[in-house]
Amino acid sequence: MFSLSLIEHDLPMPPHLLSRPLLDAIKAELERLFLDKVIANLGLCVSVYDIRSVEGGSIHAGEGCSTYRVSFRLLMFKPFNGEVLVGRISGYDDKGLQVSLDFFDDICIPGHLMQFGTERGPDGRWMLKTEDNDELYLDLDDEIRFLVSSTKYLPIPIEQKEGDPPFAPMQIVGSIKGDGLGLLAWWAADEEGEEAAEQ
């Protein structure tokens, strides 16, 4: 789910930061630039892990700041395909479910990647109809275990129409089609039943 990415970057240092120790100032500027940002094909930056090297410090003509070539590692959130994660249902619509991990919200589980027998109820919520004709609803804030099907990095739109949802540069498509996937409550009930049967 998390990985380290080594990056080299030419970093202009604003003069007001140069009164601080150099490594502290560089780290503060790197955090301002990268923290909570998505880098295509690398993922979402969670933190600046460490600074490997700092070179330069030259001042270019016409600029009032010194530029350093910095080699550093970022801690990135980038789940791999097939990884199993647990989140909370944050919304739903006719396309499927939206899931949140608290620090990352752009996760969708489309209807065709849900358990066989899942459909929308009369109130718009998604529900699983079991073989016994029970209706198991997937409600807001329910904990859900899903498998990462794919991760998409979308190009930045040239313009966004009024009323469009906020642009998400990184989207995870999840699946709950399979054993052990879906609401944690479903499988907890099965596990309790198996333990009772064993006793």
C-alpha positions as CSV (number, residue, x, y, z in Angstrom):
1,M,0.0,0.0,0.0
2,F,2.9,2.4,0.8
3,S,6.2,2.6,-1.1
4,L,9.3,4.8,-1.2
5,S,10.0,6.8,-4.4
6,L,13.4,8.3,-5.0
7,I,13.2,11.7,-6.7
8,E,15.7,14.4,-7.9
9,H,14.4,17.9,-8.1
10,D,15.9,21.4,-8.7
11,L,14.5,23.2,-5.7
12,P,14.5,27.1,-5.6
13,M,14.7,28.1,-1.9
14,P,12.8,31.3,-1.0
15,P,15.1,33.8,0.8
16,H,12.9,33.9,4.0
17,L,13.7,30.2,4.6
18,L,17.4,30.6,4.5
19,S,17.6,31.8,8.1
20,R,16.7,28.2,9.1
21,P,19.2,25.2,9.1
22,L,19.5,24.2,5.4
23,L,18.0,20.7,5.7
24,D,15.1,21.9,7.8
25,A,14.4,24.6,5.2
26,I,14.6,22.2,2.3
27,K,12.3,19.7,4.0
28,A,9.7,22.4,4.7
29,E,9.8,23.5,1.1
30,L,9.6,19.9,-0.2
31,E,6.5,19.3,2.1
32,R,4.9,22.4,0.8
33,L,5.4,21.3,-2.8
34,F,4.6,17.6,-2.6
35,L,2.6,16.7,0.6
36,D,-1.0,15.6,-0.2
37,K,-0.3,15.9,-4.0
38,V,-0.7,13.1,-6.6
39,I,2.3,12.3,-8.8
40,A,1.3,10.4,-11.9
41,N,2.2,6.7,-11.8
42,L,3.8,7.1,-8.3
43,G,0.7,7.8,-6.2
44,L,-0.3,10.2,-3.4
45,C,2.5,11.7,-1.4
46,V,2.0,11.1,2.4
47,S,5.3,12.5,3.7
48,V,8.9,13.4,2.9
49,Y,10.7,10.3,4.2
50,D,14.4,11.5,4.0
51,I,16.8,13.7,2.1
52,R,19.6,11.7,0.5
53,S,21.8,14.5,-0.9
54,V,21.9,18.3,-1.5
55,E,24.1,19.9,-4.2
56,G,24.5,23.4,-5.6
57,G,23.1,26.5,-4.0
58,S,23.8,28.7,-7.0
59,I,21.9,31.9,-7.6
60,H,20.8,32.3,-11.2
61,A,20.8,35.7,-13.0
62,G,17.6,37.6,-12.3
63,E,16.5,35.4,-9.4
64,G,16.6,36.2,-5.7
65,C,16.7,32.7,-4.5
66,S,19.4,29.9,-4.4
67,T,18.6,26.7,-6.3
68,Y,19.7,23.3,-4.9
69,R,19.6,19.9,-6.7
70,V,18.0,17.7,-4.0
71,S,17.8,13.9,-4.0
72,F,15.1,12.7,-1.6
73,R,12.6,9.9,-1.0
74,L,8.8,10.4,-0.7
75,L,6.5,8.0,1.1
76,M,3.7,7.3,-1.4
77,F,0.3,5.7,-1.1
78,K,-0.1,3.5,-4.2
79,P,-1.9,0.2,-3.6
80,F,-1.1,-2.6,-6.0
81,N,-3.7,-4.4,-8.1
82,G,-5.0,-7.3,-6.1
83,E,-4.3,-5.7,-2.7
84,V,-7.1,-6.0,-0.1
85,L,-8.0,-2.8,1.8
86,V,-10.6,-1.9,4.4
87,G,-12.5,1.4,4.2
88,R,-15.8,3.0,5.0
89,I,-18.7,3.6,2.6
90,S,-18.9,7.4,2.1
91,G,-21.6,7.6,-0.6
92,Y,-23.5,5.8,-3.4
93,D,-25.2,6.5,-6.6
94,D,-26.6,4.5,-9.6
95,K,-23.0,3.6,-10.7
96,G,-21.9,2.1,-7.4
97,L,-20.3,2.9,-4.0
98,Q,-17.8,5.5,-3.0
99,V,-15.4,4.4,-0.3
100,S,-13.0,6.4,2.0
101,L,-9.8,5.5,3.7
102,D,-10.0,8.7,5.8
103,F,-6.9,10.1,4.2
104,F,-7.9,9.2,0.6
105,D,-11.5,9.4,-0.7
106,D,-11.4,8.8,-4.5
107,I,-12.3,5.1,-4.4
108,C,-15.3,3.7,-6.3
109,I,-16.8,0.2,-6.4
110,P,-18.9,0.0,-9.6
111,G,-22.1,-2.2,-9.6
112,H,-20.6,-4.8,-11.9
113,L,-17.8,-5.5,-9.4
114,M,-20.1,-6.2,-6.5
115,Q,-21.1,-9.6,-5.1
116,F,-23.5,-11.6,-7.4
117,G,-27.1,-10.7,-6.4
118,T,-26.3,-7.0,-5.4
119,E,-28.8,-4.5,-6.7
120,R,-30.2,-1.1,-5.8
121,G,-33.1,-1.1,-3.4
122,P,-36.2,1.1,-3.7
123,D,-34.6,3.8,-1.6
124,G,-31.5,4.0,-3.8
125,R,-29.2,2.0,-1.4
126,W,-27.3,-1.0,-2.7
127,M,-28.2,-4.3,-1.2
128,L,-27.2,-8.0,-1.5
129,K,-30.0,-10.5,-1.9
130,T,-29.0,-13.8,-0.4
131,E,-30.2,-17.3,-1.4
132,D,-32.5,-17.1,1.7
133,N,-34.0,-13.9,0.3
134,D,-32.5,-11.8,3.0
135,E,-31.7,-8.2,2.0
136,L,-28.3,-7.1,3.3
137,Y,-27.9,-3.3,2.8
138,L,-24.7,-1.5,2.3
139,D,-25.1,1.6,4.4
140,L,-23.1,4.8,4.8
141,D,-20.2,4.5,7.2
142,D,-20.3,0.7,7.1
143,E,-16.8,-0.8,7.0
144,I,-16.1,-2.6,3.8
145,R,-13.3,-4.9,2.6
146,F,-12.5,-4.6,-1.1
147,L,-9.9,-5.7,-3.6
148,V,-8.0,-3.1,-5.6
149,S,-9.0,-3.7,-9.3
150,S,-7.1,-0.8,-10.9
151,T,-5.6,2.6,-10.2
152,K,-6.2,5.4,-12.7
153,Y,-4.2,8.7,-13.1
154,L,-6.5,11.1,-15.0
155,P,-5.2,14.0,-17.1
156,I,-5.9,17.5,-15.7
157,P,-9.0,18.9,-17.5
158,I,-8.6,22.1,-19.5
159,E,-11.8,23.4,-18.1
160,Q,-14.4,22.2,-15.6
161,K,-18.1,22.8,-16.0
162,E,-20.1,24.2,-13.1
163,G,-21.7,21.5,-11.1
164,D,-19.0,18.9,-12.0
165,P,-17.6,16.9,-9.1
166,P,-14.1,18.0,-7.9
167,F,-11.3,16.8,-10.1
168,A,-9.6,13.6,-8.8
169,P,-6.1,13.1,-10.3
170,M,-5.9,9.5,-8.9
171,Q,-8.9,7.1,-8.7
172,I,-8.9,3.6,-7.3
173,V,-11.5,1.1,-8.7
174,G,-12.3,-1.6,-6.2
175,S,-14.2,-4.9,-6.3
176,I,-16.2,-6.8,-3.6
177,K,-16.8,-9.8,-5.9
178,G,-15.3,-12.7,-4.1
179,D,-15.1,-14.6,-0.8
180,G,-14.2,-12.5,2.2
181,L,-15.0,-9.2,0.4
182,G,-17.8,-6.9,1.2
183,L,-19.1,-5.6,4.6
184,L,-17.0,-6.7,7.5
185,A,-20.3,-7.4,9.4
186,W,-21.2,-10.1,6.8
187,W,-18.1,-12.2,7.4
188,A,-18.0,-11.5,11.2
189,A,-21.4,-13.1,11.5
190,D,-20.2,-16.2,9.6
191,E,-17.0,-16.5,11.7
192,E,-19.1,-16.3,14.9
193,G,-21.4,-19.0,13.6
194,E,-18.5,-21.2,12.8
195,E,-16.9,-20.7,16.2
196,A,-20.2,-21.6,17.9
197,A,-20.6,-24.7,15.8
198,E,-17.1,-25.9,16.7
199,Q,-17.8,-25.4,20.4
